[in-house]
């Protein structure tokens, strides 16, 4: 059962977290839920003991994909080649 929780964070952190969640196709609420689940799963003595890389791997959906678009600008050499 989901329960509503109100939290206060630095605005910049919220914006970065929203962008991260969006890039990884997960809601911010679910992302925080996963983080809290990992934190309470084991008796960590401090946050420094928490394996953040495990959490990032858990919320990421597959390997990172980098997509680039071909530049619309024509290189000078391409331009002159096309004129021959």
Biopython code that builds the backbone (N, CA, C, O; Angstrom):
import numpy as np
from Bio.PDB.StructureBuilder import StructureBuilder

atoms = [
    (1, "UNK", "N", (0.849, -1.180, 0.000)),
    (1, "UNK", "CA", (0.000, 0.000, 0.000)),
    (1, "UNK", "C", (0.890, 1.238, 0.000)),
    (1, "UNK", "O", (1.812, 1.350, 0.808)),
    (2, "UNK", "N", (0.612, 2.147, -0.895)),
    (2, "UNK", "CA", (1.378, 3.384, -0.958)),
    (2, "UNK", "C", (0.859, 4.370, 0.077)),
    (2, "UNK", "O", (-0.344, 4.463, 0.321)),
    (3, "UNK", "N", (1.781, 5.100, 0.675)),
    (3, "UNK", "CA", (1.459, 6.132, 1.643)),
    (3, "UNK", "C", (2.125, 7.415, 1.194)),
    (3, "UNK", "O", (3.264, 7.397, 0.728)),
    (4, "UNK", "N", (1.425, 8.529, 1.331)),
    (4, "UNK", "CA", (1.967, 9.812, 0.921)),
    (4, "UNK", "C", (2.969, 10.311, 1.959)),
    (4, "UNK", "O", (2.754, 10.176, 3.163)),
    (5, "UNK", "N", (4.070, 10.891, 1.470)),
    (5, "UNK", "CA", (5.118, 11.429, 2.320)),
    (5, "UNK", "C", (5.566, 12.753, 1.719)),
    (5, "UNK", "O", (5.818, 12.836, 0.517)),
    (6, "UNK", "N", (5.665, 13.775, 2.538)),
    (6, "UNK", "CA", (6.121, 15.072, 2.064)),
    (6, "UNK", "C", (7.544, 15.292, 2.550)),
    (6, "UNK", "O", (7.828, 15.193, 3.744)),
    (7, "UNK", "N", (8.436, 15.592, 1.612)),
    (7, "UNK", "CA", (9.839, 15.829, 1.932)),
    (7, "UNK", "C", (10.255, 17.187, 1.400)),
    (7, "UNK", "O", (9.652, 17.702, 0.459)),
    (8, "UNK", "N", (11.280, 17.764, 1.996)),
    (8, "UNK", "CA", (11.825, 19.035, 1.524)),
    (8, "UNK", "C", (13.283, 18.831, 1.140)),
    (8, "UNK", "O", (14.081, 18.322, 1.926)),
    (9, "UNK", "N", (13.621, 19.238, -0.095)),
    (9, "UNK", "CA", (14.982, 19.133, -0.600)),
    (9, "UNK", "C", (15.368, 20.454, -1.244)),
    (9, "UNK", "O", (14.516, 21.292, -1.537)),
    (10, "UNK", "N", (16.646, 20.623, -1.456)),
    (10, "UNK", "CA", (17.147, 21.767, -2.196)),
    (10, "UNK", "C", (16.550, 21.711, -3.607)),
    (10, "UNK", "O", (16.517, 20.645, -4.221)),
    (11, "UNK", "N", (16.085, 22.836, -4.117)),
    (11, "UNK", "CA", (15.421, 22.894, -5.426)),
    (11, "UNK", "C", (16.305, 22.343, -6.547)),
    (11, "UNK", "O", (15.821, 21.633, -7.429)),
    (12, "UNK", "N", (17.587, 22.668, -6.513)),
    (12, "UNK", "CA", (18.499, 22.191, -7.558)),
    (12, "UNK", "C", (18.604, 20.663, -7.539)),
    (12, "UNK", "O", (18.663, 20.032, -8.594)),
    (13, "UNK", "N", (18.629, 20.078, -6.354)),
    (13, "UNK", "CA", (18.690, 18.620, -6.223)),
    (13, "UNK", "C", (17.424, 17.996, -6.805)),
    (13, "UNK", "O", (17.489, 16.988, -7.507)),
    (14, "UNK", "N", (16.283, 18.593, -6.514)),
    (14, "UNK", "CA", (15.011, 18.076, -7.031)),
    (14, "UNK", "C", (15.012, 18.089, -8.557)),
    (14, "UNK", "O", (14.621, 17.107, -9.187)),
    (15, "UNK", "N", (15.448, 19.190, -9.148)),
    (15, "UNK", "CA", (15.458, 19.295, -10.609)),
    (15, "UNK", "C", (16.395, 18.265, -11.233)),
    (15, "UNK", "O", (16.054, 17.639, -12.237)),
    (16, "UNK", "N", (17.573, 18.088, -10.641)),
    (16, "UNK", "CA", (18.516, 17.086, -11.155)),
    (16, "UNK", "C", (17.945, 15.681, -11.002)),
    (16, "UNK", "O", (18.079, 14.849, -11.900)),
    (17, "UNK", "N", (17.312, 15.420, -9.869)),
    (17, "UNK", "CA", (16.725, 14.096, -9.628)),
    (17, "UNK", "C", (15.587, 13.821, -10.609)),
    (17, "UNK", "O", (15.448, 12.698, -11.094)),
    (18, "UNK", "N", (14.777, 14.828, -10.903)),
    (18, "UNK", "CA", (13.684, 14.662, -11.865)),
    (18, "UNK", "C", (14.229, 14.341, -13.251)),
    (18, "UNK", "O", (13.702, 13.472, -13.946)),
    (19, "UNK", "N", (15.288, 15.046, -13.649)),
    (19, "UNK", "CA", (15.884, 14.776, -14.959)),
    (19, "UNK", "C", (16.470, 13.367, -14.998)),
    (19, "UNK", "O", (16.324, 12.654, -15.991)),
    (20, "UNK", "N", (17.134, 12.971, -13.914)),
    (20, "UNK", "CA", (17.714, 11.624, -13.842)),
    (20, "UNK", "C", (16.610, 10.572, -13.943)),
    (20, "UNK", "O", (16.726, 9.612, -14.705)),
    (21, "UNK", "N", (15.547, 10.760, -13.172)),
    (21, "UNK", "CA", (14.435, 9.808, -13.186)),
    (21, "UNK", "C", (13.809, 9.742, -14.575)),
    (21, "UNK", "O", (13.484, 8.659, -15.062)),
    (22, "UNK", "N", (13.641, 10.891, -15.207)),
    (22, "UNK", "CA", (13.054, 10.930, -16.544)),
    (22, "UNK", "C", (13.926, 10.184, -17.556)),
    (22, "UNK", "O", (13.418, 9.417, -18.374)),
    (23, "UNK", "N", (15.234, 10.413, -17.496)),
    (23, "UNK", "CA", (16.152, 9.713, -18.413)),
    (23, "UNK", "C", (16.116, 8.207, -18.207)),
    (23, "UNK", "O", (16.376, 7.445, -19.138)),
    (24, "UNK", "N", (15.798, 7.775, -16.997)),
    (24, "UNK", "CA", (15.798, 6.348, -16.681)),
    (24, "UNK", "C", (14.398, 5.748, -16.641)),
    (24, "UNK", "O", (14.207, 4.628, -16.166)),
    (25, "UNK", "N", (13.421, 6.499, -17.144)),
    (25, "UNK", "CA", (12.036, 6.015, -17.242)),
    (25, "UNK", "C", (11.499, 5.472, -15.926)),
    (25, "UNK", "O", (10.933, 4.380, -15.879)),
    (26, "UNK", "N", (11.677, 6.230, -14.873)),
    (26, "UNK", "CA", (11.162, 5.852, -13.560)),
    (26, "UNK", "C", (10.628, 7.123, -12.906)),
    (26, "UNK", "O", (11.162, 8.209, -13.131)),
    (27, "UNK", "N", (9.590, 6.994, -12.110)),
    (27, "UNK", "CA", (9.071, 8.178, -11.433)),
    (27, "UNK", "C", (10.002, 8.540, -10.282)),
    (27, "UNK", "O", (10.701, 7.684, -9.738)),
    (28, "UNK", "N", (10.000, 9.796, -9.926)),
    (28, "UNK", "CA", (10.822, 10.249, -8.808)),
    (28, "UNK", "C", (10.414, 9.533, -7.524)),
    (28, "UNK", "O", (11.267, 9.186, -6.709)),
    (29, "UNK", "N", (9.130, 9.315, -7.343)),
    (29, "UNK", "CA", (8.648, 8.605, -6.153)),
    (29, "UNK", "C", (9.203, 7.190, -6.085)),
    (29, "UNK", "O", (9.661, 6.750, -5.030)),
    (30, "UNK", "N", (9.165, 6.474, -7.205)),
    (30, "UNK", "CA", (9.683, 5.093, -7.222)),
    (30, "UNK", "C", (11.193, 5.072, -7.037)),
    (30, "UNK", "O", (11.729, 4.167, -6.397)),
    (31, "UNK", "N", (11.876, 6.060, -7.591)),
    (31, "UNK", "CA", (13.319, 6.126, -7.434)),
    (31, "UNK", "C", (13.693, 6.298, -5.960)),
    (31, "UNK", "O", (14.597, 5.626, -5.464)),
    (32, "UNK", "N", (13.002, 7.193, -5.270)),
    (32, "UNK", "CA", (13.249, 7.405, -3.839)),
    (32, "UNK", "C", (12.863, 6.158, -3.052)),
    (32, "UNK", "O", (13.555, 5.782, -2.106)),
    (33, "UNK", "N", (11.765, 5.518, -3.435)),
    (33, "UNK", "CA", (11.348, 4.288, -2.763)),
    (33, "UNK", "C", (12.432, 3.213, -2.877)),
    (33, "UNK", "O", (12.740, 2.537, -1.895)),
    (34, "UNK", "N", (13.011, 3.053, -4.070)),
    (34, "UNK", "CA", (14.085, 2.072, -4.253)),
    (34, "UNK", "C", (15.290, 2.408, -3.381)),
    (34, "UNK", "O", (15.891, 1.524, -2.770)),
    (35, "UNK", "N", (15.634, 3.685, -3.328)),
    (35, "UNK", "CA", (16.766, 4.113, -2.508)),
    (35, "UNK", "C", (16.519, 3.794, -1.039)),
    (35, "UNK", "O", (17.387, 3.239, -0.365)),
    (36, "UNK", "N", (15.346, 4.141, -0.548)),
    (36, "UNK", "CA", (15.025, 3.878, 0.858)),
    (36, "UNK", "C", (14.955, 2.382, 1.147)),
    (36, "UNK", "O", (15.343, 1.942, 2.230)),
    (37, "UNK", "N", (14.469, 1.607, 0.197)),
    (37, "UNK", "CA", (14.426, 0.152, 0.364)),
    (37, "UNK", "C", (15.830, -0.397, 0.563)),
    (37, "UNK", "O", (16.055, -1.231, 1.440)),
    (38, "UNK", "N", (16.778, 0.069, -0.249)),
    (38, "UNK", "CA", (18.157, -0.400, -0.121)),
    (38, "UNK", "C", (18.781, 0.046, 1.199)),
    (38, "UNK", "O", (19.536, -0.709, 1.812)),
    (39, "UNK", "N", (18.475, 1.250, 1.634)),
    (39, "UNK", "CA", (19.054, 1.768, 2.879)),
    (39, "UNK", "C", (18.594, 0.948, 4.075)),
    (39, "UNK", "O", (19.402, 0.625, 4.946)),
    (40, "UNK", "N", (17.314, 0.606, 4.132)),
    (40, "UNK", "CA", (16.793, -0.109, 5.304)),
    (40, "UNK", "C", (16.933, -1.621, 5.189)),
    (40, "UNK", "O", (16.672, -2.342, 6.152)),
    (41, "UNK", "N", (17.343, -2.108, 4.018)),
    (41, "UNK", "CA", (17.477, -3.541, 3.792)),
    (41, "UNK", "C", (18.562, -4.169, 4.669)),
    (41, "UNK", "O", (18.397, -5.285, 5.161)),
    (42, "UNK", "N", (19.653, -3.464, 4.859)),
    (42, "UNK", "CA", (20.768, -3.957, 5.667)),
    (42, "UNK", "C", (21.075, -2.927, 6.747)),
    (42, "UNK", "O", (20.808, -1.738, 6.575)),
    (43, "UNK", "N", (21.627, -3.382, 7.839)),
    (43, "UNK", "CA", (21.929, -2.430, 8.928)),
    (43, "UNK", "C", (23.222, -1.646, 8.672)),
    (43, "UNK", "O", (24.251, -1.919, 9.290)),
    (44, "UNK", "N", (23.161, -0.676, 7.763)),
    (44, "UNK", "CA", (24.333, 0.158, 7.499)),
    (44, "UNK", "C", (24.594, 1.047, 8.707)),
    (44, "UNK", "O", (23.668, 1.619, 9.281)),
    (45, "UNK", "N", (25.854, 1.156, 9.085)),
    (45, "UNK", "CA", (26.225, 1.992, 10.225)),
    (45, "UNK", "C", (26.164, 3.479, 9.872)),
    (45, "UNK", "O", (25.888, 4.322, 10.725)),
    (46, "UNK", "N", (26.424, 3.782, 8.611)),
    (46, "UNK", "CA", (26.373, 5.172, 8.159)),
    (46, "UNK", "C", (26.083, 5.183, 6.661)),
    (46, "UNK", "O", (26.126, 4.141, 6.007)),
    (47, "UNK", "N", (25.788, 6.354, 6.124)),
    (47, "UNK", "CA", (25.524, 6.468, 4.693)),
    (47, "UNK", "C", (26.767, 6.164, 3.865)),
    (47, "UNK", "O", (26.657, 5.753, 2.710)),
    (48, "UNK", "N", (27.951, 6.364, 4.446)),
    (48, "UNK", "CA", (29.187, 6.056, 3.733)),
    (48, "UNK", "C", (29.300, 4.561, 3.444)),
    (48, "UNK", "O", (29.964, 4.165, 2.487)),
    (49, "UNK", "N", (28.659, 3.731, 4.260)),
    (49, "UNK", "CA", (28.685, 2.282, 4.055)),
    (49, "UNK", "C", (27.710, 1.834, 2.964)),
    (49, "UNK", "O", (27.793, 0.705, 2.480)),
    (50, "UNK", "N", (26.808, 2.698, 2.587)),
    (50, "UNK", "CA", (25.772, 2.357, 1.616)),
    (50, "UNK", "C", (26.366, 2.251, 0.215)),
    (50, "UNK", "O", (27.004, 3.196, -0.251)),
    (51, "UNK", "N", (26.169, 1.120, -0.468)),
    (51, "UNK", "CA", (26.738, 0.930, -1.810)),
    (51, "UNK", "C", (25.906, 1.624, -2.887)),
    (51, "UNK", "O", (25.026, 1.011, -3.492)),
    (52, "UNK", "N", (26.185, 2.882, -3.116)),
    (52, "UNK", "CA", (25.389, 3.672, -4.057)),
    (52, "UNK", "C", (25.431, 3.085, -5.467)),
    (52, "UNK", "O", (24.457, 3.202, -6.211)),
    (53, "UNK", "N", (26.535, 2.463, -5.837)),
    (53, "UNK", "CA", (26.606, 1.898, -7.191)),
    (53, "UNK", "C", (25.586, 0.776, -7.377)),
    (53, "UNK", "O", (25.060, 0.594, -8.475)),
    (54, "UNK", "N", (25.305, 0.024, -6.314)),
    (54, "UNK", "CA", (24.281, -1.020, -6.398)),
    (54, "UNK", "C", (22.916, -0.404, -6.663)),
    (54, "UNK", "O", (22.133, -0.926, -7.457)),
    (55, "UNK", "N", (22.637, 0.703, -5.999)),
    (55, "UNK", "CA", (21.355, 1.368, -6.167)),
    (55, "UNK", "C", (21.208, 1.931, -7.576)),
    (55, "UNK", "O", (20.155, 1.793, -8.199)),
    (56, "UNK", "N", (22.252, 2.557, -8.070)),
    (56, "UNK", "CA", (22.190, 3.118, -9.421)),
    (56, "UNK", "C", (21.956, 2.002, -10.431)),
    (56, "UNK", "O", (21.176, 2.162, -11.370)),
    (57, "UNK", "N", (22.628, 0.878, -10.239)),
    (57, "UNK", "CA", (22.422, -0.260, -11.126)),
    (57, "UNK", "C", (21.006, -0.796, -11.050)),
    (57, "UNK", "O", (20.471, -1.291, -12.041)),
    (58, "UNK", "N", (20.395, -0.699, -9.872)),
    (58, "UNK", "CA", (19.050, -1.218, -9.685)),
    (58, "UNK", "C", (18.013, -0.355, -10.409)),
    (58, "UNK", "O", (17.076, -0.891, -11.002)),
    (59, "UNK", "N", (18.167, 0.974, -10.369)),
    (59, "UNK", "CA", (17.161, 1.838, -10.987)),
    (59, "UNK", "C", (17.403, 2.042, -12.474)),
    (59, "UNK", "O", (16.492, 2.442, -13.198)),
    (60, "UNK", "N", (18.608, 1.774, -12.935)),
    (60, "UNK", "CA", (18.893, 1.913, -14.363)),
    (60, "UNK", "C", (18.263, 0.745, -15.109)),
    (60, "UNK", "O", (18.301, -0.394, -14.645)),
    (61, "UNK", "N", (17.697, 1.033, -16.245)),
    (61, "UNK", "CA", (17.059, -0.006, -17.041)),
    (61, "UNK", "C", (17.934, -0.315, -18.242)),
    (61, "UNK", "O", (17.752, 0.267, -19.312)),
    (62, "UNK", "N", (18.872, -1.217, -18.076)),
    (62, "UNK", "CA", (19.762, -1.605, -19.164)),
    (62, "UNK", "C", (20.967, -0.695, -19.259)),
    (62, "UNK", "O", (21.106, 0.254, -18.489)),
    (63, "UNK", "N", (21.845, -0.994, -20.219)),
    (63, "UNK", "CA", (23.054, -0.187, -20.375)),
    (63, "UNK", "C", (22.722, 1.203, -20.902)),
    (63, "UNK", "O", (21.701, 1.415, -21.556)),
    (64, "UNK", "N", (23.608, 2.138, -20.600)),
    (64, "UNK", "CA", (23.410, 3.508, -21.061)),
    (64, "UNK", "C", (23.506, 3.559, -22.576)),
    (64, "UNK", "O", (24.360, 2.904, -23.174)),
    (65, "UNK", "N", (22.639, 4.329, -23.187)),
    (65, "UNK", "CA", (22.654, 4.507, -24.635)),
    (65, "UNK", "C", (22.894, 5.977, -24.930)),
    (65, "UNK", "O", (22.212, 6.853, -24.398)),
    (66, "UNK", "N", (23.863, 6.228, -25.778)),
    (66, "UNK", "CA", (24.171, 7.594, -26.158)),
    (66, "UNK", "C", (23.788, 7.773, -27.616)),
    (66, "UNK", "O", (24.315, 7.090, -28.493)),
    (67, "UNK", "N", (22.884, 8.677, -27.867)),
    (67, "UNK", "CA", (22.419, 8.915, -29.226)),
    (67, "UNK", "C", (22.886, 10.298, -29.662)),
    (67, "UNK", "O", (22.732, 11.279, -28.936)),
    (68, "UNK", "N", (23.449, 10.356, -30.838)),
    (68, "UNK", "CA", (23.876, 11.636, -31.383)),
    (68, "UNK", "C", (23.227, 11.832, -32.741)),
    (68, "UNK", "O", (22.947, 10.875, -33.462)),
    (69, "UNK", "N", (22.997, 13.072, -33.066)),
    (69, "UNK", "CA", (22.432, 13.407, -34.364)),
    (69, "UNK", "C", (23.549, 13.944, -35.245)),
    (69, "UNK", "O", (24.459, 14.627, -34.774)),
    (70, "UNK", "N", (23.465, 13.625, -36.518)),
    (70, "UNK", "CA", (24.450, 14.145, -37.450)),
    (70, "UNK", "C", (24.249, 15.652, -37.561)),
    (70, "UNK", "O", (23.126, 16.147, -37.652)),
    (71, "UNK", "N", (25.348, 16.347, -37.553)),
    (71, "UNK", "CA", (25.296, 17.798, -37.648)),
    (71, "UNK", "C", (24.659, 18.219, -38.967)),
    (71, "UNK", "O", (24.904, 17.605, -40.005)),
    (72, "UNK", "N", (23.850, 19.254, -38.922)),
    (72, "UNK", "CA", (23.223, 19.761, -40.141)),
    (72, "UNK", "C", (24.182, 20.651, -40.920)),
    (72, "UNK", "O", (23.944, 20.968, -42.086)),
    (73, "UNK", "N", (25.256, 21.046, -40.270)),
    (73, "UNK", "CA", (26.244, 21.869, -40.954)),
    (73, "UNK", "C", (27.050, 20.995, -41.906)),
    (73, "UNK", "O", (27.389, 19.853, -41.595)),
    (74, "UNK", "N", (27.339, 21.544, -43.044)),
    (74, "UNK", "CA", (28.152, 20.826, -44.026)),
    (74, "UNK", "C", (29.602, 21.263, -43.839)),
    (74, "UNK", "O", (29.905, 22.455, -43.781)),
    (75, "UNK", "N", (30.490, 20.275, -43.746)),
    (75, "UNK", "CA", (31.911, 20.602, -43.675)),
    (75, "UNK", "C", (32.324, 21.317, -44.954)),
    (75, "UNK", "O", (31.731, 21.118, -46.014)),
    (76, "UNK", "N", (33.334, 22.139, -44.836)),
    (76, "UNK", "CA", (33.841, 22.844, -46.004)),
    (76, "UNK", "C", (34.282, 21.851, -47.080)),
    (76, "UNK", "O", (33.998, 22.040, -48.263)),
    (77, "UNK", "N", (34.973, 20.799, -46.662)),
    (77, "UNK", "CA", (35.445, 19.805, -47.637)),
    (77, "UNK", "C", (34.265, 19.081, -48.288)),
    (77, "UNK", "O", (34.295, 18.814, -49.489)),
    (78, "UNK", "N", (33.219, 18.758, -47.503)),
    (78, "UNK", "CA", (32.033, 18.106, -48.066)),
    (78, "UNK", "C", (31.341, 19.023, -49.076)),
    (78, "UNK", "O", (30.855, 18.575, -50.114)),
    (79, "UNK", "N", (31.308, 20.297, -48.750)),
    (79, "UNK", "CA", (30.676, 21.267, -49.636)),
    (79, "UNK", "C", (31.384, 21.302, -50.989)),
    (79, "UNK", "O", (30.747, 21.240, -52.041)),
    (80, "UNK", "N", (32.720, 21.402, -50.943)),
    (80, "UNK", "CA", (33.476, 21.481, -52.191)),
    (80, "UNK", "C", (33.437, 20.166, -52.956)),
    (80, "UNK", "O", (33.462, 20.169, -54.186)),
    (81, "UNK", "N", (33.377, 19.046, -52.250)),
    (81, "UNK", "CA", (33.257, 17.741, -52.913)),
    (81, "UNK", "C", (31.933, 17.648, -53.663)),
    (81, "UNK", "O", (31.876, 17.112, -54.770)),
    (82, "UNK", "N", (30.877, 18.168, -53.061)),
    (82, "UNK", "CA", (29.560, 18.090, -53.691)),
    (82, "UNK", "C", (29.460, 18.992, -54.920)),
    (82, "UNK", "O", (28.594, 18.781, -55.769)),
    (83, "UNK", "N", (30.321, 19.978, -55.024)),
    (83, "UNK", "CA", (30.294, 20.916, -56.154)),
    (83, "UNK", "C", (31.093, 20.403, -57.345)),
    (83, "UNK", "O", (31.030, 21.001, -58.419)),
    (84, "UNK", "N", (31.842, 19.317, -57.189)),
    (84, "UNK", "CA", (32.664, 18.785, -58.294)),
    (84, "UNK", "C", (31.832, 18.058, -59.302)),
    (84, "UNK", "O", (32.363, 17.552, -60.291)),
]
sb = StructureBuilder()
sb.init_structure("model")
sb.init_model(0)
sb.init_chain("A")
sb.init_seg("    ")
for serial, (resi, resn, name, xyz) in enumerate(atoms, 1):
    if name == "N":
        sb.init_residue(resn, " ", resi, " ")
    sb.init_atom(name, np.array(xyz, "f"), 0.0, 1.0, " ", f" {name:<3s}", serial, name[0])
structure = sb.get_structure()
